Amino acid sequence: MGRQKERERGARPPVCQYCATIADTAGPGLPLGWTIQTGVRGWIYLCTACTRSNLRSIESRLFDRDTLRFGTLN
């Protein structure tokens, strides 16, 4: 229901930052496999193909090893 109201108000569907693929927003939320990242300019959307090709880069930003103290004895 929320997506329908957004379309009526003229909201644009999410577009992949890297390859400019437009998300199919027929269902609720983003299609499976799409990811959202936060950046300097706000939210950045990545399609399934770009998510797969950039997975290591995405995972490397999830955790800071020093903060979580990996590799140290407690």
PDB file as gemmi writes it, atoms N, CA and C in Angstrom:
CRYST1    1.000    1.000    1.000  90.00  90.00  90.00 P 1                      
ATOM      1  N   MET A   1       0.820  -1.192   0.000  1.00  0.00           N  
ATOM      2  CA  MET A   1       0.000   0.000   0.000  1.00  0.00           C  
ATOM      3  C   MET A   1       0.864   1.256   0.000  1.00  0.00           C  
ATOM      4  N   GLY A   2       1.971   1.235   0.725  1.00  0.00           N  
ATOM      5  CA  GLY A   2       2.837   2.401   0.802  1.00  0.00           C  
ATOM      6  C   GLY A   2       3.473   2.743  -0.529  1.00  0.00           C  
ATOM      7  N   ARG A   3       3.893   1.714  -1.282  1.00  0.00           N  
ATOM      8  CA  ARG A   3       4.514   1.953  -2.590  1.00  0.00           C  
ATOM      9  C   ARG A   3       3.530   2.601  -3.553  1.00  0.00           C  
ATOM     10  N   GLN A   4       2.272   2.172  -3.500  1.00  0.00           N  
ATOM     11  CA  GLN A   4       1.266   2.740  -4.392  1.00  0.00           C  
ATOM     12  C   GLN A   4       1.112   4.231  -4.122  1.00  0.00           C  
ATOM     13  N   LYS A   5       1.086   4.625  -2.870  1.00  0.00           N  
ATOM     14  CA  LYS A   5       0.948   6.042  -2.532  1.00  0.00           C  
ATOM     15  C   LYS A   5       2.172   6.832  -2.966  1.00  0.00           C  
ATOM     16  N   GLU A   6       3.375   6.214  -2.851  1.00  0.00           N  
ATOM     17  CA  GLU A   6       4.590   6.894  -3.298  1.00  0.00           C  
ATOM     18  C   GLU A   6       4.546   7.133  -4.802  1.00  0.00           C  
ATOM     19  N   ARG A   7       4.076   6.120  -5.569  1.00  0.00           N  
ATOM     20  CA  ARG A   7       3.987   6.284  -7.021  1.00  0.00           C  
ATOM     21  C   ARG A   7       2.985   7.360  -7.396  1.00  0.00           C  
ATOM     22  N   GLU A   8       1.894   7.436  -6.657  1.00  0.00           N  
ATOM     23  CA  GLU A   8       0.885   8.467  -6.939  1.00  0.00           C  
ATOM     24  C   GLU A   8       1.448   9.858  -6.699  1.00  0.00           C  
ATOM     25  N   ARG A   9       2.353   9.991  -5.739  1.00  0.00           N  
ATOM     26  CA  ARG A   9       2.971  11.292  -5.459  1.00  0.00           C  
ATOM     27  C   ARG A   9       4.148  11.584  -6.378  1.00  0.00           C  
ATOM     28  N   GLY A  10       4.491  10.657  -7.268  1.00  0.00           N  
ATOM     29  CA  GLY A  10       5.572  10.893  -8.222  1.00  0.00           C  
ATOM     30  C   GLY A  10       6.937  10.474  -7.743  1.00  0.00           C  
ATOM     31  N   ALA A  11       7.003   9.584  -6.752  1.00  0.00           N  
ATOM     32  CA  ALA A  11       8.299   9.115  -6.260  1.00  0.00           C  
ATOM     33  C   ALA A  11       8.975   8.254  -7.322  1.00  0.00           C  
ATOM     34  N   ARG A  12      10.284   8.396  -7.434  1.00  0.00           N  
ATOM     35  CA  ARG A  12      11.049   7.622  -8.420  1.00  0.00           C  
ATOM     36  C   ARG A  12      11.440   6.270  -7.845  1.00  0.00           C  
ATOM     37  N   PRO A  13      11.463   5.228  -8.679  1.00  0.00           N  
ATOM     38  CA  PRO A  13      11.931   3.927  -8.190  1.00  0.00           C  
ATOM     39  C   PRO A  13      13.441   3.966  -7.974  1.00  0.00           C  
ATOM     40  N   PRO A  14      13.963   3.116  -7.099  1.00  0.00           N  
ATOM     41  CA  PRO A  14      15.416   3.077  -6.872  1.00  0.00           C  
ATOM     42  C   PRO A  14      16.169   2.690  -8.143  1.00  0.00           C  
ATOM     43  N   VAL A  15      17.344   3.300  -8.317  1.00  0.00           N  
ATOM     44  CA  VAL A  15      18.195   3.045  -9.483  1.00  0.00           C  
ATOM     45  C   VAL A  15      19.565   2.616  -8.971  1.00  0.00           C  
ATOM     46  N   CYS A  16      20.142   1.575  -9.592  1.00  0.00           N  
ATOM     47  CA  CYS A  16      21.466   1.090  -9.208  1.00  0.00           C  
ATOM     48  C   CYS A  16      22.508   2.184  -9.456  1.00  0.00           C  
ATOM     49  N   GLN A  17      23.339   2.421  -8.467  1.00  0.00           N  
ATOM     50  CA  GLN A  17      24.363   3.454  -8.547  1.00  0.00           C  
ATOM     51  C   GLN A  17      25.402   3.162  -9.621  1.00  0.00           C  
ATOM     52  N   TYR A  18      25.723   1.873  -9.857  1.00  0.00           N  
ATOM     53  CA  TYR A  18      26.793   1.519 -10.775  1.00  0.00           C  
ATOM     54  C   TYR A  18      26.339   1.310 -12.212  1.00  0.00           C  
ATOM     55  N   CYS A  19      25.228   0.568 -12.410  1.00  0.00           N  
ATOM     56  CA  CYS A  19      24.843   0.218 -13.785  1.00  0.00           C  
ATOM     57  C   CYS A  19      23.539   0.865 -14.245  1.00  0.00           C  
ATOM     58  N   ALA A  20      22.912   1.651 -13.410  1.00  0.00           N  
ATOM     59  CA  ALA A  20      21.691   2.404 -13.724  1.00  0.00           C  
ATOM     60  C   ALA A  20      20.483   1.520 -14.020  1.00  0.00           C  
ATOM     61  N   THR A  21      20.465   0.291 -13.490  1.00  0.00           N  
ATOM     62  CA  THR A  21      19.293  -0.561 -13.605  1.00  0.00           C  
ATOM     63  C   THR A  21      18.201  -0.014 -12.693  1.00  0.00           C  
ATOM     64  N   ILE A  22      16.978   0.038 -13.184  1.00  0.00           N  
ATOM     65  CA  ILE A  22      15.854   0.532 -12.402  1.00  0.00           C  
ATOM     66  C   ILE A  22      15.198  -0.647 -11.696  1.00  0.00           C  
ATOM     67  N   ALA A  23      14.942  -0.507 -10.397  1.00  0.00           N  
ATOM     68  CA  ALA A  23      14.344  -1.586  -9.612  1.00  0.00           C  
ATOM     69  C   ALA A  23      12.882  -1.765  -9.980  1.00  0.00           C  
ATOM     70  N   ASP A  24      12.460  -3.021 -10.049  1.00  0.00           N  
ATOM     71  CA  ASP A  24      11.059  -3.348 -10.271  1.00  0.00           C  
ATOM     72  C   ASP A  24      10.368  -3.301  -8.917  1.00  0.00           C  
ATOM     73  N   THR A  25       9.598  -2.279  -8.678  1.00  0.00           N  
ATOM     74  CA  THR A  25       8.971  -2.085  -7.369  1.00  0.00           C  
ATOM     75  C   THR A  25       7.507  -2.494  -7.378  1.00  0.00           C  
ATOM     76  N   ALA A  26       7.178  -3.530  -8.146  1.00  0.00           N  
ATOM     77  CA  ALA A  26       5.796  -4.001  -8.173  1.00  0.00           C  
ATOM     78  C   ALA A  26       5.393  -4.587  -6.820  1.00  0.00           C  
ATOM     79  N   GLY A  27       6.318  -5.224  -6.144  1.00  0.00           N  
ATOM     80  CA  GLY A  27       6.041  -5.803  -4.831  1.00  0.00           C  
ATOM     81  C   GLY A  27       6.447  -4.846  -3.725  1.00  0.00           C  
ATOM     82  N   PRO A  28       6.294  -5.284  -2.488  1.00  0.00           N  
ATOM     83  CA  PRO A  28       6.698  -4.425  -1.360  1.00  0.00           C  
ATOM     84  C   PRO A  28       8.215  -4.373  -1.225  1.00  0.00           C  
ATOM     85  N   GLY A  29       8.774  -3.226  -1.050  1.00  0.00           N  
ATOM     86  CA  GLY A  29      10.206  -3.081  -0.850  1.00  0.00           C  
ATOM     87  C   GLY A  29      11.027  -3.275  -2.108  1.00  0.00           C  
ATOM     88  N   LEU A  30      12.330  -3.460  -1.909  1.00  0.00           N  
ATOM     89  CA  LEU A  30      13.245  -3.700  -3.022  1.00  0.00           C  
ATOM     90  C   LEU A  30      13.160  -5.153  -3.477  1.00  0.00           C  
ATOM     91  N   PRO A  31      13.501  -5.422  -4.734  1.00  0.00           N  
ATOM     92  CA  PRO A  31      13.575  -6.820  -5.181  1.00  0.00           C  
ATOM     93  C   PRO A  31      14.669  -7.565  -4.413  1.00  0.00           C  
ATOM     94  N   LEU A  32      14.550  -8.882  -4.342  1.00  0.00           N  
ATOM     95  CA  LEU A  32      15.548  -9.688  -3.649  1.00  0.00           C  
ATOM     96  C   LEU A  32      16.921  -9.500  -4.283  1.00  0.00           C  
ATOM     97  N   GLY A  33      17.937  -9.395  -3.444  1.00  0.00           N  
ATOM     98  CA  GLY A  33      19.308  -9.259  -3.930  1.00  0.00           C  
ATOM     99  C   GLY A  33      19.790  -7.819  -4.000  1.00  0.00           C  
ATOM    100  N   TRP A  34      18.899  -6.852  -3.998  1.00  0.00           N  
ATOM    101  CA  TRP A  34      19.305  -5.454  -4.015  1.00  0.00           C  
ATOM    102  C   TRP A  34      19.792  -5.068  -2.625  1.00  0.00           C  
ATOM    103  N   THR A  35      20.768  -4.156  -2.562  1.00  0.00           N  
ATOM    104  CA  THR A  35      21.274  -3.684  -1.280  1.00  0.00           C  
ATOM    105  C   THR A  35      21.202  -2.166  -1.214  1.00  0.00           C  
ATOM    106  N   ILE A  36      21.184  -1.684   0.010  1.00  0.00           N  
ATOM    107  CA  ILE A  36      21.185  -0.245   0.264  1.00  0.00           C  
ATOM    108  C   ILE A  36      22.418   0.061   1.100  1.00  0.00           C  
ATOM    109  N   GLN A  37      23.174   1.067   0.688  1.00  0.00           N  
ATOM    110  CA  GLN A  37      24.324   1.519   1.450  1.00  0.00           C  
ATOM    111  C   GLN A  37      24.133   2.991   1.759  1.00  0.00           C  
ATOM    112  N   THR A  38      24.722   3.440   2.836  1.00  0.00           N  
ATOM    113  CA  THR A  38      24.693   4.858   3.134  1.00  0.00           C  
ATOM    114  C   THR A  38      25.979   5.486   2.651  1.00  0.00           C  
ATOM    115  N   GLY A  39      25.858   6.639   2.061  1.00  0.00           N  
ATOM    116  CA  GLY A  39      27.017   7.351   1.549  1.00  0.00           C  
ATOM    117  C   GLY A  39      26.941   8.815   1.913  1.00  0.00           C  
ATOM    118  N   VAL A  40      27.850   9.577   1.396  1.00  0.00           N  
ATOM    119  CA  VAL A  40      27.896  11.005   1.670  1.00  0.00           C  
ATOM    120  C   VAL A  40      26.638  11.701   1.159  1.00  0.00           C  
ATOM    121  N   ARG A  41      26.123  11.235   0.040  1.00  0.00           N  
ATOM    122  CA  ARG A  41      24.942  11.856  -0.569  1.00  0.00           C  
ATOM    123  C   ARG A  41      23.634  11.177  -0.196  1.00  0.00           C  
ATOM    124  N   GLY A  42      23.652  10.294   0.772  1.00  0.00           N  
ATOM    125  CA  GLY A  42      22.426   9.607   1.176  1.00  0.00           C  
ATOM    126  C   GLY A  42      22.480   8.134   0.839  1.00  0.00           C  
ATOM    127  N   TRP A  43      21.329   7.562   0.578  1.00  0.00           N  
ATOM    128  CA  TRP A  43      21.254   6.138   0.288  1.00  0.00           C  
ATOM    129  C   TRP A  43      21.732   5.834  -1.114  1.00  0.00           C  
ATOM    130  N   ILE A  44      22.481   4.735  -1.243  1.00  0.00           N  
ATOM    131  CA  ILE A  44      22.979   4.250  -2.529  1.00  0.00           C  
ATOM    132  C   ILE A  44      22.411   2.853  -2.733  1.00  0.00           C  
ATOM    133  N   TYR A  45      21.766   2.640  -3.861  1.00  0.00           N  
ATOM    134  CA  TYR A  45      21.180   1.345  -4.183  1.00  0.00           C  
ATOM    135  C   TYR A  45      22.094   0.580  -5.133  1.00  0.00           C  
ATOM    136  N   LEU A  46      22.196  -0.741  -4.915  1.00  0.00           N  
ATOM    137  CA  LEU A  46      22.955  -1.611  -5.810  1.00  0.00           C  
ATOM    138  C   LEU A  46      22.060  -2.777  -6.229  1.00  0.00           C  
ATOM    139  N   CYS A  47      22.032  -3.068  -7.533  1.00  0.00           N  
ATOM    140  CA  CYS A  47      21.241  -4.185  -8.038  1.00  0.00           C  
ATOM    141  C   CYS A  47      21.913  -5.501  -7.663  1.00  0.00           C  
ATOM    142  N   THR A  48      21.261  -6.594  -7.970  1.00  0.00           N  
ATOM    143  CA  THR A  48      21.776  -7.913  -7.615  1.00  0.00           C  
ATOM    144  C   THR A  48      23.145  -8.178  -8.240  1.00  0.00           C  
ATOM    145  N   ALA A  49      23.307  -7.881  -9.521  1.00  0.00           N  
ATOM    146  CA  ALA A  49      24.583  -8.144 -10.201  1.00  0.00           C  
ATOM    147  C   ALA A  49      25.713  -7.298  -9.615  1.00  0.00           C  
ATOM    148  N   CYS A  50      25.459  -6.030  -9.362  1.00  0.00           N  
ATOM    149  CA  CYS A  50      26.494  -5.156  -8.802  1.00  0.00           C  
ATOM    150  C   CYS A  50      26.785  -5.506  -7.346  1.00  0.00           C  
ATOM    151  N   THR A  51      25.773  -5.954  -6.617  1.00  0.00           N  
ATOM    152  CA  THR A  51      25.994  -6.404  -5.245  1.00  0.00           C  
ATOM    153  C   THR A  51      26.941  -7.591  -5.234  1.00  0.00           C  
ATOM    154  N   ARG A  52      26.712  -8.552  -6.122  1.00  0.00           N  
ATOM    155  CA  ARG A  52      27.579  -9.727  -6.184  1.00  0.00           C  
ATOM    156  C   ARG A  52      28.999  -9.368  -6.575  1.00  0.00           C  
ATOM    157  N   SER A  53      29.155  -8.457  -7.523  1.00  0.00           N  
ATOM    158  CA  SER A  53      30.500  -8.114  -7.970  1.00  0.00           C  
ATOM    159  C   SER A  53      31.252  -7.260  -6.952  1.00  0.00           C  
ATOM    160  N   ASN A  54      30.551  -6.598  -6.048  1.00  0.00           N  
ATOM    161  CA  ASN A  54      31.187  -5.740  -5.054  1.00  0.00           C  
ATOM    162  C   ASN A  54      31.049  -6.274  -3.639  1.00  0.00           C  
ATOM    163  N   LEU A  55      30.791  -7.568  -3.493  1.00  0.00           N  
ATOM    164  CA  LEU A  55      30.517  -8.141  -2.182  1.00  0.00           C  
ATOM    165  C   LEU A  55      31.675  -7.984  -1.208  1.00  0.00           C  
ATOM    166  N   ARG A  56      32.891  -8.223  -1.640  1.00  0.00           N  
ATOM    167  CA  ARG A  56      34.043  -8.079  -0.736  1.00  0.00           C  
ATOM    168  C   ARG A  56      34.199  -6.651  -0.238  1.00  0.00           C  
ATOM    169  N   SER A  57      33.967  -5.708  -1.103  1.00  0.00           N  
ATOM    170  CA  SER A  57      34.056  -4.311  -0.702  1.00  0.00           C  
ATOM    171  C   SER A  57      32.991  -3.966   0.333  1.00  0.00           C  
ATOM    172  N   ILE A  58      31.800  -4.493   0.134  1.00  0.00           N  
ATOM    173  CA  ILE A  58      30.705  -4.239   1.073  1.00  0.00           C  
ATOM    174  C   ILE A  58      31.012  -4.880   2.422  1.00  0.00           C  
ATOM    175  N   GLU A  59      31.465  -6.135   2.405  1.00  0.00           N  
ATOM    176  CA  GLU A  59      31.763  -6.838   3.647  1.00  0.00           C  
ATOM    177  C   GLU A  59      32.901  -6.187   4.422  1.00  0.00           C  
ATOM    178  N   SER A  60      33.867  -5.625   3.732  1.00  0.00           N  
ATOM    179  CA  SER A  60      35.011  -5.023   4.430  1.00  0.00           C  
ATOM    180  C   SER A  60      34.607  -3.789   5.221  1.00  0.00           C  
ATOM    181  N   ARG A  61      33.512  -3.168   4.861  1.00  0.00           N  
ATOM    182  CA  ARG A  61      33.053  -1.982   5.581  1.00  0.00           C  
ATOM    183  C   ARG A  61      32.091  -2.297   6.710  1.00  0.00           C  
ATOM    184  N   LEU A  62      31.721  -3.567   6.890  1.00  0.00           N  
ATOM    185  CA  LEU A  62      30.749  -3.908   7.920  1.00  0.00           C  
ATOM    186  C   LEU A  62      31.318  -3.797   9.329  1.00  0.00           C  
ATOM    187  N   PHE A  63      32.522  -4.290   9.525  1.00  0.00           N  
ATOM    188  CA  PHE A  63      33.094  -4.332  10.870  1.00  0.00           C  
ATOM    189  C   PHE A  63      34.491  -3.743  10.866  1.00  0.00           C  
ATOM    190  N   ASP A  64      34.820  -3.127  11.952  1.00  0.00           N  
ATOM    191  CA  ASP A  64      36.169  -2.634  12.153  1.00  0.00           C  
ATOM    192  C   ASP A  64      36.880  -3.636  13.058  1.00  0.00           C  
ATOM    193  N   ARG A  65      37.935  -4.274  12.542  1.00  0.00           N  
ATOM    194  CA  ARG A  65      38.613  -5.334  13.286  1.00  0.00           C  
ATOM    195  C   ARG A  65      39.145  -4.835  14.636  1.00  0.00           C  
ATOM    196  N   ASP A  66      39.658  -3.624  14.699  1.00  0.00           N  
ATOM    197  CA  ASP A  66      40.214  -3.128  15.954  1.00  0.00           C  
ATOM    198  C   ASP A  66      39.124  -2.923  17.002  1.00  0.00           C  
ATOM    199  N   THR A  67      37.964  -2.479  16.582  1.00  0.00           N  
ATOM    200  CA  THR A  67      36.872  -2.257  17.521  1.00  0.00           C  
ATOM    201  C   THR A  67      36.386  -3.567  18.101  1.00  0.00           C  
ATOM    202  N   LEU A  68      36.326  -4.605  17.280  1.00  0.00           N  
ATOM    203  CA  LEU A  68      35.829  -5.901  17.748  1.00  0.00           C  
ATOM    204  C   LEU A  68      36.908  -6.753  18.409  1.00  0.00           C  
ATOM    205  N   ARG A  69      38.164  -6.293  18.340  1.00  0.00           N  
ATOM    206  CA  ARG A  69      39.318  -6.953  18.976  1.00  0.00           C  
ATOM    207  C   ARG A  69      39.512  -8.381  18.479  1.00  0.00           C  
ATOM    208  N   PHE A  70      39.426  -8.565  17.160  1.00  0.00           N  
ATOM    209  CA  PHE A  70      39.726  -9.873  16.582  1.00  0.00           C  
ATOM    210  C   PHE A  70      41.214 -10.141  16.702  1.00  0.00           C  
ATOM    211  N   GLY A  71      41.557 -11.362  17.026  1.00  0.00           N  
ATOM    212  CA  GLY A  71      42.959 -11.751  17.081  1.00  0.00           C  
ATOM    213  C   GLY A  71      43.645 -11.423  18.374  1.00  0.00           C  
ATOM    214  N   THR A  72      42.926 -10.887  19.346  1.00  0.00           N  
ATOM    215  CA  THR A  72      43.546 -10.595  20.643  1.00  0.00           C  
ATOM    216  C   THR A  72      43.005 -11.561  21.673  1.00  0.00           C  
ATOM    217  N   LEU A  73      43.803 -11.866  22.672  1.00  0.00           N  
ATOM    218  CA  LEU A  73      43.379 -12.725  23.765  1.00  0.00           C  
ATOM    219  C   LEU A  73      42.752 -11.885  24.850  1.00  0.00           C  
ATOM    220  N   ASN A  74      41.655 -12.373  25.375  1.00  0.00           N  
ATOM    221  CA  ASN A  74      40.976 -11.632  26.457  1.00  0.00           C  
ATOM    222  C   ASN A  74      41.399 -12.130  27.794  1.00  0.00           C  
TER     223      ASN A  74                                                      
END                                                                             
